[in-house]
Amino acid sequence: MDKSVAPQTTSQSSTQRAYLALRNDIIFGRIAPGERLKIDALKESLDTGASPVREALSLLTSDQLVDRIDQRGFRVAATSREQFQEILDLRCRLEDLAVRESITQGTDAWEEALVLAHHYMIRARQKDLETFETCHKAFHMALLAACKSPILLRFCSQLYDLNVRYRYLAGKSKGYDRRDVDAEHEAILDAAVERDVETVCTRLMEHYRNTGAFLAEQIS
């Protein structure tokens, strides 16, 4: 084995593990907005070195989930009603563009992948929260997957994470579960399979706006 390569591979793996662990903790609200992220404490909780932690925090800064407050300090990005509305508006605009192209360009293989992603999402409701959220995002991204713009898809993915963070910060509030979200997802899927672009766009935007209207009431 080439020993000059092995340390880099290990470092990248440690960084990825630290990144995913911190990302999930922030998105699911286990680390509060504005909380200071101290390297030494994170080294211990993540059982890794300082370098992977710093690299993970730099990646999360690019994702806009973490703010760099000085040359050495980090904190979880703050939340606000204004930011949430901006995220929601951008998500609707960009996903409207992406889903229109995706439906138009979608192949049989794309359709099969979308149906399968929906199936996995429904099954994942019986599993843990993080498994469900992974499958939930996979369904929404599968809907856009036939779009030919990697940059647009990357923005949509990033906005998904920023938006879903607000959902988990407010998700324990009473009333959220009164919606039949599974039925909304199925209606979006049905229209996509029929290649009905306008109906998909209408249902998808209603799906986001309904969630947004509820969450906006919970955000101080």
Z-matrix of the N, CA and C atoms (Angstrom, degrees):
N
C 1 1.472
C 2 1.517 1 109.79
N 3 1.308 2 118.21 1 141.24
C 4 1.454 3 123.04 2 178.34
C 5 1.522 4 108.77 3 -78.43
N 6 1.338 5 116.59 4 106.45
C 7 1.457 6 121.02 5 -175.48
C 8 1.522 7 112.50 6 -66.52
N 9 1.334 8 116.78 7 -20.67
C 10 1.467 9 119.14 8 179.21
C 11 1.515 10 111.69 9 -72.36
N 12 1.335 11 117.10 10 -20.25
C 13 1.461 12 121.30 11 -178.97
C 14 1.521 13 111.18 12 -91.79
N 15 1.323 14 117.59 13 -36.58
C 16 1.455 15 122.46 14 -172.73
C 17 1.523 16 114.54 15 -55.72
N 18 1.358 17 120.31 16 -46.29
C 19 1.460 18 119.27 17 -179.55
C 20 1.519 19 113.05 18 -60.05
N 21 1.332 20 117.23 19 -38.44
C 22 1.454 21 120.45 20 179.70
C 23 1.520 22 110.63 21 -64.94
N 24 1.327 23 117.64 22 -42.81
C 25 1.462 24 121.15 23 179.04
C 26 1.527 25 111.08 24 -61.29
N 27 1.350 26 116.08 25 -43.37
C 28 1.448 27 121.03 26 179.23
C 29 1.525 28 110.59 27 -63.28
N 30 1.332 29 116.12 28 -43.50
C 31 1.460 30 120.93 29 179.91
C 32 1.524 31 111.06 30 -61.58
N 33 1.327 32 116.68 31 -45.10
C 34 1.456 33 120.03 32 178.81
C 35 1.519 34 111.21 33 -61.30
N 36 1.327 35 117.04 34 -40.75
C 37 1.452 36 120.78 35 179.72
C 38 1.524 37 110.99 36 -65.08
N 39 1.318 38 117.24 37 -41.95
C 40 1.459 39 121.69 38 178.50
C 41 1.530 40 110.74 39 -64.57
N 42 1.320 41 115.93 40 -40.86
C 43 1.465 42 120.02 41 177.74
C 44 1.524 43 110.85 42 -62.62
N 45 1.334 44 116.75 43 -43.51
C 46 1.461 45 120.40 44 -179.76
C 47 1.518 46 111.35 45 -63.42
N 48 1.332 47 116.31 46 -41.70
C 49 1.466 48 119.36 47 179.10
C 50 1.533 49 110.93 48 -64.54
N 51 1.329 50 115.82 49 -42.88
C 52 1.463 51 119.76 50 179.07
C 53 1.527 52 110.58 51 -64.77
N 54 1.334 53 115.51 52 -41.97
C 55 1.468 54 120.56 53 179.55
C 56 1.521 55 111.27 54 -60.06
N 57 1.324 56 116.95 55 -49.22
C 58 1.463 57 120.52 56 -177.31
C 59 1.529 58 111.88 57 -65.87
N 60 1.341 59 116.31 58 -39.42
C 61 1.466 60 119.47 59 179.82
C 62 1.528 61 110.78 60 -64.61
N 63 1.328 62 116.74 61 -45.78
C 64 1.465 63 120.05 62 -179.84
C 65 1.525 64 111.38 63 -68.85
N 66 1.321 65 116.32 64 -40.72
C 67 1.468 66 120.52 65 178.43
C 68 1.514 67 110.54 66 -57.95
N 69 1.337 68 117.60 67 -47.13
C 70 1.457 69 120.54 68 179.86
C 71 1.526 70 111.77 69 -64.71
N 72 1.322 71 116.99 70 -40.20
C 73 1.465 72 120.26 71 179.64
C 74 1.526 73 111.08 72 -62.72
N 75 1.335 74 116.45 73 -37.22
C 76 1.461 75 120.08 74 179.26
C 77 1.525 76 111.00 75 -73.78
N 78 1.335 77 116.66 76 -47.35
C 79 1.464 78 120.47 77 -177.65
C 80 1.520 79 111.64 78 -62.91
N 81 1.336 80 117.38 79 -40.88
C 82 1.457 81 120.52 80 -178.24
C 83 1.517 82 113.04 81 -84.91
N 84 1.331 83 117.47 82 4.42
C 85 1.454 84 120.85 83 173.79
C 86 1.513 85 115.15 84 78.83
N 87 1.339 86 117.27 85 13.45
C 88 1.461 87 118.94 86 179.10
C 89 1.531 88 111.61 87 -75.32
N 90 1.339 89 116.35 88 -22.62
C 91 1.459 90 121.55 89 170.07
C 92 1.525 91 106.16 90 -114.30
N 93 1.311 92 116.13 91 123.37
C 94 1.464 93 121.17 92 -171.06
C 95 1.524 94 112.13 93 -73.44
N 96 1.339 95 117.28 94 150.51
C 97 1.470 96 120.72 95 173.82
C 98 1.526 97 110.42 96 -55.65
N 99 1.330 98 115.46 97 136.96
C 100 1.449 99 120.70 98 178.66
C 101 1.515 100 115.25 99 85.96
N 102 1.334 101 117.94 100 -8.62
C 103 1.465 102 120.50 101 -177.60
C 104 1.522 103 110.90 102 -69.56
N 105 1.327 104 115.76 103 136.48
C 106 1.465 105 121.67 104 179.30
C 107 1.527 106 109.65 105 -71.00
N 108 1.322 107 116.65 106 137.45
C 109 1.456 108 122.86 107 -179.95
C 110 1.524 109 108.63 108 -109.58
N 111 1.319 110 116.22 109 103.46
C 112 1.451 111 121.89 110 -175.45
C 113 1.523 112 110.42 111 -94.92
N 114 1.312 113 115.09 112 130.60
C 115 1.462 114 121.14 113 -175.14
C 116 1.526 115 111.41 114 -57.21
N 117 1.335 116 117.86 115 -48.15
C 118 1.461 117 120.95 116 -176.48
C 119 1.525 118 111.99 117 -61.43
N 120 1.323 119 116.39 118 -42.07
C 121 1.465 120 120.07 119 179.68
C 122 1.526 121 110.91 120 -67.01
N 123 1.323 122 116.67 121 -39.17
C 124 1.458 123 120.48 122 -179.88
C 125 1.529 124 111.66 123 -70.16
N 126 1.322 125 116.62 124 -35.54
C 127 1.472 126 119.71 125 175.46
C 128 1.523 127 110.31 126 -55.72
N 129 1.328 128 115.30 127 -43.34
C 130 1.461 129 119.53 128 -177.29
C 131 1.519 130 111.55 129 -72.51
N 132 1.334 131 117.09 130 -46.38
C 133 1.466 132 119.88 131 -176.44
C 134 1.524 133 112.24 132 -68.66
N 135 1.339 134 116.86 133 -31.16
C 136 1.464 135 121.45 134 -178.98
C 137 1.528 136 112.47 135 -95.03
N 138 1.329 137 116.04 136 -7.56
C 139 1.465 138 121.89 137 179.24
C 140 1.520 139 110.94 138 54.74
N 141 1.324 140 115.34 139 54.58
C 142 1.455 141 120.54 140 -179.99
C 143 1.525 142 109.08 141 -149.12
N 144 1.330 143 117.27 142 -178.13
C 145 1.449 144 121.36 143 -177.44
C 146 1.511 145 113.11 144 -88.12
N 147 1.333 146 114.71 145 174.21
C 148 1.459 147 120.34 146 -178.58
C 149 1.528 148 111.79 147 -67.59
N 150 1.322 149 117.23 148 -38.45
C 151 1.479 150 120.07 149 -177.00
C 152 1.529 151 112.56 150 -62.80
N 153 1.354 152 118.95 151 -49.14
C 154 1.463 153 118.07 152 177.03
C 155 1.528 154 113.03 153 -59.41
N 156 1.339 155 116.45 154 -35.98
C 157 1.465 156 119.74 155 179.50
C 158 1.531 157 109.95 156 -65.01
N 159 1.326 158 116.78 157 -47.36
C 160 1.471 159 119.81 158 179.79
C 161 1.527 160 111.25 159 -62.37
N 162 1.327 161 116.83 160 -41.64
C 163 1.466 162 120.14 161 179.31
C 164 1.529 163 110.94 162 -64.76
N 165 1.333 164 116.16 163 -40.16
C 166 1.464 165 120.15 164 178.18
C 167 1.521 166 110.61 165 -64.27
N 168 1.329 167 117.42 166 -41.46
C 169 1.462 168 120.86 167 179.34
C 170 1.527 169 111.21 168 -66.23
N 171 1.332 170 116.91 169 -34.89
C 172 1.470 171 120.05 170 176.56
C 173 1.529 172 110.64 171 -65.33
N 174 1.333 173 116.65 172 -40.76
C 175 1.469 174 120.15 173 176.96
C 176 1.524 175 110.99 174 -63.38
N 177 1.317 176 116.26 175 -41.26
C 178 1.469 177 120.50 176 -179.87
C 179 1.530 178 111.21 177 -69.64
N 180 1.326 179 116.75 178 -27.06
C 181 1.460 180 120.12 179 173.58
C 182 1.528 181 109.78 180 -66.18
N 183 1.326 182 115.99 181 -41.69
C 184 1.478 183 120.25 182 176.43
C 185 1.528 184 110.98 183 -63.17
N 186 1.333 185 116.42 184 -32.51
C 187 1.466 186 121.37 185 178.19
C 188 1.519 187 112.39 186 -78.12
N 189 1.342 188 117.35 187 -6.11
C 190 1.463 189 124.17 188 -178.23
C 191 1.528 190 112.91 189 66.25
N 192 1.327 191 115.70 190 24.35
C 193 1.466 192 120.64 191 173.89
C 194 1.522 193 111.35 192 -96.53
N 195 1.334 194 116.94 193 -15.49
C 196 1.462 195 123.48 194 179.50
C 197 1.519 196 108.42 195 -132.78
N 198 1.342 197 116.02 196 143.35
C 199 1.461 198 121.96 197 174.82
C 200 1.522 199 109.55 198 -108.44
N 201 1.327 200 115.99 199 139.22
C 202 1.465 201 120.81 200 172.19
C 203 1.526 202 107.00 201 -90.11
N 204 1.326 203 117.42 202 119.00
C 205 1.464 204 120.07 203 -172.92
C 206 1.531 205 112.61 204 -97.68
N 207 1.301 206 117.41 205 -15.00
C 208 1.461 207 122.17 206 171.38
C 209 1.520 208 106.10 207 -164.70
N 210 1.303 209 118.26 208 -168.09
C 211 1.457 210 119.90 209 -175.06
C 212 1.521 211 112.80 210 -64.24
N 213 1.323 212 117.91 211 -24.10
C 214 1.454 213 119.66 212 -176.58
C 215 1.524 214 113.84 213 -124.06
N 216 1.299 215 117.58 214 -5.78
C 217 1.457 216 119.36 215 -172.97
C 218 1.520 217 113.94 216 -107.56
N 219 1.325 218 115.07 217 150.40
C 220 1.463 219 121.77 218 178.24
C 221 1.526 220 109.12 219 -136.88
N 222 1.311 221 116.28 220 153.78
C 223 1.459 222 121.10 221 171.69
C 224 1.527 223 108.29 222 -148.37
N 225 1.320 224 115.19 223 157.89
C 226 1.460 225 120.27 224 177.39
C 227 1.528 226 108.73 225 -65.36
N 228 1.312 227 116.84 226 136.15
C 229 1.463 228 120.90 227 -179.13
C 230 1.518 229 110.95 228 -59.13
N 231 1.317 230 114.92 229 139.08
C 232 1.461 231 120.98 230 179.19
C 233 1.526 232 110.53 231 -70.61
N 234 1.309 233 115.93 232 165.15
C 235 1.466 234 121.84 233 176.49
C 236 1.524 235 109.12 234 -122.86
N 237 1.322 236 115.28 235 155.79
C 238 1.464 237 120.06 236 177.50
C 239 1.522 238 109.03 237 -159.72
N 240 1.307 239 116.06 238 159.27
C 241 1.465 240 121.12 239 176.50
C 242 1.528 241 110.60 240 -60.39
N 243 1.338 242 116.05 241 -40.60
C 244 1.469 243 120.62 242 -178.14
C 245 1.527 244 110.88 243 -65.06
N 246 1.339 245 116.30 244 -43.50
C 247 1.454 246 119.27 245 179.22
C 248 1.525 247 110.92 246 -64.43
N 249 1.328 248 116.02 247 -42.54
C 250 1.463 249 119.01 248 179.73
C 251 1.523 250 111.08 249 -59.05
N 252 1.333 251 116.66 250 -43.83
C 253 1.460 252 119.60 251 -178.90
C 254 1.517 253 110.95 252 -64.67
N 255 1.340 254 116.74 253 -37.69
C 256 1.461 255 120.11 254 177.95
C 257 1.521 256 110.83 255 -64.75
N 258 1.338 257 116.85 256 -43.96
C 259 1.462 258 121.32 257 178.43
C 260 1.522 259 110.53 258 -60.56
N 261 1.324 260 116.29 259 -46.11
C 262 1.461 261 120.80 260 -178.94
C 263 1.524 262 111.54 261 -62.31
N 264 1.337 263 116.58 262 -45.45
C 265 1.467 264 120.25 263 -179.24
C 266 1.527 265 111.09 264 -63.45
N 267 1.323 266 117.08 265 -44.50
C 268 1.461 267 120.37 266 178.88
C 269 1.522 268 111.02 267 -64.06
N 270 1.323 269 116.24 268 -41.76
C 271 1.462 270 119.36 269 -179.81
C 272 1.522 271 110.86 270 -60.74
N 273 1.308 272 116.58 271 -44.35
C 274 1.467 273 119.58 272 -179.90
C 275 1.530 274 111.28 273 -63.69
N 276 1.320 275 117.16 274 -42.83
C 277 1.462 276 120.31 275 -178.60
C 278 1.527 277 111.49 276 -65.64
N 279 1.328 278 115.87 277 -47.10
C 280 1.464 279 118.95 278 -175.80
C 281 1.522 280 111.99 279 -72.94
N 282 1.323 281 117.27 280 -39.50
C 283 1.470 282 118.35 281 179.35
C 284 1.517 283 111.47 282 -70.69
N 285 1.316 284 117.96 283 -29.04
C 286 1.462 285 119.24 284 174.46
C 287 1.527 286 109.63 285 -61.16
N 288 1.330 287 117.11 286 -43.56
C 289 1.464 288 120.55 287 176.60
C 290 1.526 289 111.55 288 -62.94
N 291 1.346 290 115.51 289 -47.13
C 292 1.464 291 120.00 290 -175.16
C 293 1.519 292 112.22 291 -67.15
N 294 1.338 293 117.15 292 -42.26
C 295 1.460 294 118.98 293 -175.15
C 296 1.532 295 110.98 294 -71.70
N 297 1.321 296 117.92 295 -32.10
C 298 1.467 297 120.14 296 177.42
C 299 1.529 298 110.33 297 -61.89
N 300 1.326 299 116.30 298 -45.68
C 301 1.463 300 119.06 299 178.87
C 302 1.522 301 110.76 300 -68.21
N 303 1.332 302 116.42 301 -39.67
C 304 1.460 303 120.40 302 -177.70
C 305 1.523 304 111.79 303 -62.65
N 306 1.326 305 116.62 304 -45.18
C 307 1.472 306 119.75 305 179.51
C 308 1.526 307 110.07 306 -64.19
N 309 1.330 308 116.15 307 -41.25
C 310 1.460 309 120.51 308 -178.60
C 311 1.530 310 111.60 309 -66.47
N 312 1.337 311 116.74 310 -39.18
C 313 1.460 312 121.43 311 -175.49
C 314 1.535 313 113.04 312 -93.36
N 315 1.326 314 117.26 313 -6.12
C 316 1.456 315 120.88 314 -173.28
C 317 1.525 316 113.98 315 -60.84
N 318 1.328 317 116.06 316 134.48
C 319 1.457 318 122.80 317 178.19
C 320 1.526 319 109.83 318 -99.84
N 321 1.331 320 116.45 319 178.12
C 322 1.464 321 119.92 320 175.13
C 323 1.527 322 110.91 321 -61.76
N 324 1.318 323 116.75 322 -37.15
C 325 1.471 324 120.71 323 178.84
C 326 1.526 325 110.64 324 -65.37
N 327 1.327 326 116.54 325 -39.42
C 328 1.473 327 120.37 326 175.95
C 329 1.520 328 110.39 327 -61.81
N 330 1.331 329 116.46 328 -44.51
C 331 1.464 330 120.30 329 -179.98
C 332 1.522 331 111.48 330 -62.12
N 333 1.317 332 116.76 331 -43.30
C 334 1.469 333 120.49 332 179.23
C 335 1.533 334 110.70 333 -62.45
N 336 1.336 335 116.51 334 -41.32
C 337 1.462 336 120.50 335 179.39
C 338 1.524 337 110.97 336 -65.53
N 339 1.318 338 116.79 337 -37.41
C 340 1.464 339 121.31 338 178.72
C 341 1.524 340 110.94 339 -66.17
N 342 1.329 341 116.88 340 -46.25
C 343 1.468 342 121.15 341 178.82
C 344 1.522 343 110.56 342 -61.37
N 345 1.326 344 116.09 343 -41.22
C 346 1.460 345 120.08 344 179.25
C 347 1.527 346 111.10 345 -66.60
N 348 1.322 347 116.88 346 -40.48
C 349 1.465 348 120.43 347 178.13
C 350 1.530 349 110.71 348 -62.05
N 351 1.322 350 116.68 349 -39.30
C 352 1.465 351 120.66 350 176.61
C 353 1.527 352 110.74 351 -63.65
N 354 1.313 353 116.83 352 -43.51
C 355 1.465 354 122.02 353 178.90
C 356 1.533 355 110.96 354 -59.44
N 357 1.324 356 116.14 355 -46.50
C 358 1.471 357 120.19 356 179.29
C 359 1.520 358 111.23 357 -63.70
N 360 1.331 359 116.92 358 -38.02
C 361 1.461 360 120.54 359 179.51
C 362 1.522 361 111.27 360 -63.11
N 363 1.329 362 116.90 361 -44.30
C 364 1.466 363 120.50 362 179.49
C 365 1.527 364 110.45 363 -63.95
N 366 1.313 365 117.77 364 -44.03
C 367 1.469 366 121.47 365 178.59
C 368 1.518 367 111.78 366 -63.28
N 369 1.333 368 116.46 367 -33.25
C 370 1.466 369 120.72 368 -175.00
C 371 1.521 370 112.62 369 -70.20
N 372 1.326 371 118.14 370 -13.64
C 373 1.470 372 119.80 371 177.27
C 374 1.523 373 111.65 372 -61.58
N 375 1.330 374 116.21 373 -23.52
C 376 1.458 375 120.87 374 179.75
C 377 1.532 376 111.82 375 -84.82
N 378 1.335 377 116.44 376 -3.01
C 379 1.465 378 120.43 377 -175.79
C 380 1.518 379 110.24 378 -108.32
N 381 1.309 380 116.84 379 -165.68
C 382 1.463 381 120.46 380 -176.69
C 383 1.520 382 110.80 381 -75.12
N 384 1.329 383 114.69 382 164.67
C 385 1.456 384 122.03 383 -174.02
C 386 1.523 385 112.63 384 -58.53
N 387 1.322 386 116.88 385 -43.65
C 388 1.459 387 119.84 386 -175.64
C 389 1.529 388 111.48 387 -69.57
N 390 1.327 389 116.77 388 -35.56
C 391 1.465 390 119.58 389 175.84
C 392 1.518 391 110.45 390 -64.19
N 393 1.337 392 115.98 391 -44.20
C 394 1.464 393 118.94 392 178.67
C 395 1.525 394 111.06 393 -61.53
N 396 1.330 395 117.18 394 -45.30
C 397 1.460 396 118.68 395 -176.67
C 398 1.516 397 111.69 396 -65.41
N 399 1.330 398 117.41 397 -35.16
C 400 1.460 399 120.77 398 175.49
C 401 1.529 400 110.17 399 -60.95
N 402 1.328 401 116.00 400 -44.60
C 403 1.476 402 120.58 401 -179.76
C 404 1.522 403 111.21 402 -71.27
N 405 1.315 404 116.83 403 -34.99
C 406 1.468 405 121.33 404 178.59
C 407 1.531 406 109.92 405 -62.64
N 408 1.335 407 115.85 406 -47.83
C 409 1.467 408 118.96 407 178.22
C 410 1.526 409 110.21 408 -64.47
N 411 1.332 410 117.23 409 -39.53
C 412 1.463 411 120.60 410 -179.66
C 413 1.525 412 111.32 411 -59.24
N 414 1.342 413 117.22 412 -38.08
C 415 1.465 414 120.15 413 177.95
C 416 1.524 415 111.10 414 -64.59
N 417 1.332 416 116.16 415 -48.22
C 418 1.461 417 119.05 416 -178.52
C 419 1.526 418 111.75 417 -64.28
N 420 1.320 419 117.12 418 -38.00
C 421 1.460 420 119.19 419 178.86
C 422 1.524 421 111.49 420 -74.01
N 423 1.337 422 117.73 421 -31.05
C 424 1.467 423 120.79 422 175.91
C 425 1.523 424 110.70 423 -63.58
N 426 1.324 425 116.03 424 -33.87
C 427 1.461 426 120.90 425 177.84
C 428 1.535 427 110.53 426 -61.46
N 429 1.324 428 116.69 427 -33.67
C 430 1.466 429 121.91 428 -177.13
C 431 1.526 430 113.31 429 -94.77
N 432 1.317 431 117.24 430 -5.58
C 433 1.466 432 122.23 431 -164.04
C 434 1.524 433 115.00 432 -62.37
N 435 1.331 434 118.09 433 -24.66
C 436 1.472 435 119.43 434 -179.34
C 437 1.522 436 112.23 435 -82.98
N 438 1.327 437 117.47 436 -2.88
C 439 1.463 438 120.77 437 173.49
C 440 1.527 439 108.71 438 -64.81
N 441 1.309 440 117.24 439 137.93
C 442 1.463 441 121.53 440 -172.98
C 443 1.525 442 113.65 441 -92.65
N 444 1.328 443 117.81 442 11.00
C 445 1.465 444 120.72 443 -177.94
C 446 1.530 445 110.43 444 -109.20
N 447 1.329 446 117.89 445 100.75
C 448 1.471 447 120.40 446 179.09
C 449 1.527 448 113.00 447 -60.30
N 450 1.324 449 117.51 448 -35.72
C 451 1.466 450 120.38 449 -179.67
C 452 1.524 451 109.91 450 -66.22
N 453 1.323 452 116.94 451 -44.53
C 454 1.456 453 120.95 452 178.38
C 455 1.524 454 110.65 453 -61.30
N 456 1.325 455 117.27 454 -43.08
C 457 1.466 456 120.91 455 179.78
C 458 1.529 457 110.99 456 -64.73
N 459 1.318 458 116.48 457 -36.28
C 460 1.473 459 119.41 458 178.25
C 461 1.523 460 110.42 459 -64.80
N 462 1.327 461 116.66 460 -43.15
C 463 1.461 462 119.88 461 177.69
C 464 1.531 463 110.96 462 -62.31
N 465 1.335 464 116.10 463 -41.46
C 466 1.469 465 120.08 464 179.35
C 467 1.524 466 110.89 465 -62.66
N 468 1.325 467 116.60 466 -39.97
C 469 1.455 468 120.89 467 178.49
C 470 1.524 469 111.28 468 -64.67
N 471 1.322 470 116.25 469 -43.01
C 472 1.461 471 120.82 470 -179.94
C 473 1.527 472 110.72 471 -65.85
N 474 1.313 473 117.24 472 -42.31
C 475 1.456 474 120.49 473 179.16
C 476 1.527 475 111.46 474 -66.86
N 477 1.331 476 116.69 475 -32.76
C 478 1.467 477 119.65 476 174.51
C 479 1.530 478 109.68 477 -57.32
N 480 1.333 479 116.41 478 -49.78
C 481 1.466 480 120.59 479 -177.92
C 482 1.527 481 111.45 480 -62.58
N 483 1.332 482 116.60 481 -42.69
C 484 1.461 483 119.69 482 179.77
C 485 1.525 484 111.00 483 -64.51
N 486 1.327 485 116.51 484 -38.73
C 487 1.455 486 121.09 485 -179.73
C 488 1.527 487 111.74 486 -71.08
N 489 1.324 488 116.81 487 -44.09
C 490 1.460 489 120.19 488 -175.12
C 491 1.525 490 110.90 489 -67.79
N 492 1.319 491 116.86 490 -25.19
C 493 1.466 492 120.14 491 175.27
C 494 1.525 493 110.13 492 -58.75
N 495 1.324 494 117.38 493 -42.94
C 496 1.458 495 120.58 494 178.44
C 497 1.528 496 110.74 495 -65.45
N 498 1.327 497 116.13 496 -35.80
C 499 1.463 498 118.78 497 179.69
C 500 1.521 499 111.52 498 -61.97
N 501 1.323 500 116.92 499 -40.90
C 502 1.456 501 119.04 500 -179.77
C 503 1.515 502 112.55 501 -77.18
N 504 1.316 503 118.63 502 -27.04
C 505 1.453 504 120.74 503 174.63
C 506 1.526 505 111.34 504 -68.30
N 507 1.330 506 116.20 505 -30.77
C 508 1.466 507 120.65 506 -178.42
C 509 1.521 508 113.42 507 -108.16
N 510 1.319 509 116.90 508 -6.54
C 511 1.462 510 121.42 509 -169.35
C 512 1.503 511 116.42 510 -64.21
N 513 1.349 512 117.89 511 -19.30
C 514 1.458 513 120.10 512 -179.83
C 515 1.526 514 112.41 513 -82.80
N 516 1.341 515 116.00 514 -5.34
C 517 1.450 516 119.11 515 -179.53
C 518 1.526 517 111.24 516 -67.93
N 519 1.306 518 116.37 517 149.85
C 520 1.458 519 120.58 518 -179.23
C 521 1.528 520 110.21 519 -67.18
N 522 1.288 521 115.96 520 142.09
C 523 1.459 522 120.77 521 174.25
C 524 1.514 523 114.26 522 104.35
N 525 1.321 524 117.94 523 -20.10
C 526 1.461 525 118.88 524 -175.94
C 527 1.524 526 111.43 525 -64.63
N 528 1.322 527 116.81 526 -37.19
C 529 1.466 528 120.53 527 -175.14
C 530 1.528 529 113.43 528 -79.02
N 531 1.311 530 117.92 529 0.71
C 532 1.469 531 119.60 530 -179.59
C 533 1.528 532 111.78 531 -71.90
N 534 1.319 533 117.55 532 -23.64
C 535 1.460 534 120.61 533 176.95
C 536 1.517 535 110.30 534 -74.86
N 537 1.323 536 115.43 535 147.96
C 538 1.459 537 120.34 536 174.13
C 539 1.528 538 107.33 537 -94.55
N 540 1.327 539 115.32 538 81.35
C 541 1.462 540 120.77 539 -175.27
C 542 1.523 541 110.79 540 -66.58
N 543 1.337 542 117.32 541 -34.22
C 544 1.466 543 119.81 542 177.95
C 545 1.527 544 110.95 543 -60.92
N 546 1.323 545 116.68 544 -39.76
C 547 1.464 546 120.47 545 178.19
C 548 1.532 547 110.75 546 -65.91
N 549 1.322 548 116.88 547 -36.75
C 550 1.465 549 120.21 548 177.52
C 551 1.532 550 110.42 549 -64.25
N 552 1.327 551 116.30 550 -43.93
C 553 1.470 552 119.93 551 178.04
C 554 1.530 553 110.90 552 -61.95
N 555 1.326 554 116.27 553 -42.56
C 556 1.469 555 119.67 554 -178.34
C 557 1.524 556 110.93 555 -65.51
N 558 1.330 557 116.98 556 -37.40
C 559 1.468 558 120.32 557 178.54
C 560 1.524 559 110.97 558 -65.71
N 561 1.324 560 116.33 559 -38.10
C 562 1.471 561 120.49 560 176.51
C 563 1.526 562 109.91 561 -64.79
N 564 1.329 563 116.07 562 -44.90
C 565 1.467 564 120.78 563 178.62
C 566 1.520 565 111.38 564 -59.69
N 567 1.320 566 117.14 565 -46.97
C 568 1.465 567 120.97 566 -178.20
C 569 1.527 568 111.46 567 -58.15
N 570 1.328 569 115.85 568 -43.90
C 571 1.466 570 119.45 569 -179.75
C 572 1.529 571 111.04 570 -67.79
N 573 1.324 572 117.05 571 -34.94
C 574 1.464 573 120.87 572 178.65
C 575 1.526 574 111.01 573 -66.15
N 576 1.322 575 115.87 574 -43.63
C 577 1.461 576 120.40 575 178.63
C 578 1.526 577 110.94 576 -62.13
N 579 1.317 578 116.13 577 -34.78
C 580 1.469 579 121.23 578 177.70
C 581 1.532 580 111.82 579 -78.45
N 582 1.329 581 117.15 580 -5.04
C 583 1.476 582 123.23 581 -178.14
C 584 1.531 583 111.04 582 59.63
N 585 1.332 584 115.02 583 35.26
C 586 1.466 585 121.28 584 178.86
C 587 1.528 586 107.81 585 -92.23
N 588 1.319 587 115.99 586 90.49
C 589 1.455 588 121.64 587 -171.44
C 590 1.526 589 111.92 588 -59.19
N 591 1.317 590 117.00 589 -49.51
C 592 1.464 591 119.88 590 -175.25
C 593 1.528 592 111.87 591 -64.03
N 594 1.328 593 116.67 592 -39.95
C 595 1.461 594 119.61 593 179.63
C 596 1.529 595 111.12 594 -67.95
N 597 1.333 596 116.48 595 -41.00
C 598 1.464 597 119.41 596 176.37
C 599 1.517 598 110.03 597 -58.01
N 600 1.322 599 116.87 598 -49.12
C 601 1.467 600 120.58 599 -178.06
C 602 1.527 601 111.25 600 -61.40
N 603 1.321 602 116.21 601 -43.99
C 604 1.464 603 120.30 602 179.99
C 605 1.521 604 110.86 603 -61.78
N 606 1.334 605 116.65 604 -48.42
C 607 1.463 606 120.28 605 -178.22
C 608 1.516 607 112.55 606 -67.29
N 609 1.334 608 117.09 607 -37.87
C 610 1.455 609 120.33 608 -179.97
C 611 1.530 610 110.51 609 -67.34
N 612 1.331 611 117.21 610 -43.63
C 613 1.460 612 119.57 611 179.86
C 614 1.527 613 111.15 612 -67.46
N 615 1.330 614 117.98 613 -36.90
C 616 1.466 615 120.87 614 175.75
C 617 1.520 616 110.55 615 -63.91
N 618 1.328 617 116.28 616 -39.59
C 619 1.461 618 122.40 617 178.13
C 620 1.534 619 110.04 618 -58.83
N 621 1.319 620 116.90 619 -46.04
C 622 1.465 621 120.93 620 -179.64
C 623 1.527 622 111.51 621 -71.58
N 624 1.318 623 116.70 622 -42.67
C 625 1.466 624 120.28 623 -177.60
C 626 1.525 625 111.08 624 -66.93
N 627 1.348 626 117.55 625 -37.20
C 628 1.470 627 119.83 626 177.66
C 629 1.523 628 111.15 627 -62.48
N 630 1.326 629 115.65 628 -44.29
C 631 1.467 630 119.66 629 176.51
C 632 1.521 631 109.74 630 -64.51
N 633 1.318 632 116.75 631 -43.26
C 634 1.460 633 121.11 632 -178.46
C 635 1.508 634 113.04 633 -62.41
N 636 1.337 635 117.43 634 -40.13
C 637 1.459 636 120.50 635 179.87
C 638 1.525 637 110.88 636 -63.44
N 639 1.334 638 116.67 637 -39.26
C 640 1.462 639 119.74 638 178.45
C 641 1.525 640 110.79 639 -68.09
N 642 1.335 641 116.28 640 -48.03
C 643 1.456 642 119.73 641 -175.40
C 644 1.529 643 111.98 642 -65.51
N 645 1.336 644 116.99 643 -34.43
C 646 1.456 645 120.07 644 -179.18
C 647 1.525 646 111.09 645 -60.22
N 648 1.326 647 117.25 646 -31.25
C 649 1.459 648 120.94 647 178.94
C 650 1.529 649 111.71 648 -71.76
N 651 1.331 650 117.19 649 -22.71
C 652 1.467 651 121.16 650 -176.36
C 653 1.530 652 112.68 651 -91.35
N 654 1.337 653 117.13 652 -14.59
C 655 1.452 654 121.54 653 -173.74
C 656 1.508 655 110.29 654 -90.44
N 657 1.316 656 116.13 655 127.48
C 658 1.459 657 120.13 656 -179.93
C 659 1.521 658 110.67 657 -82.54
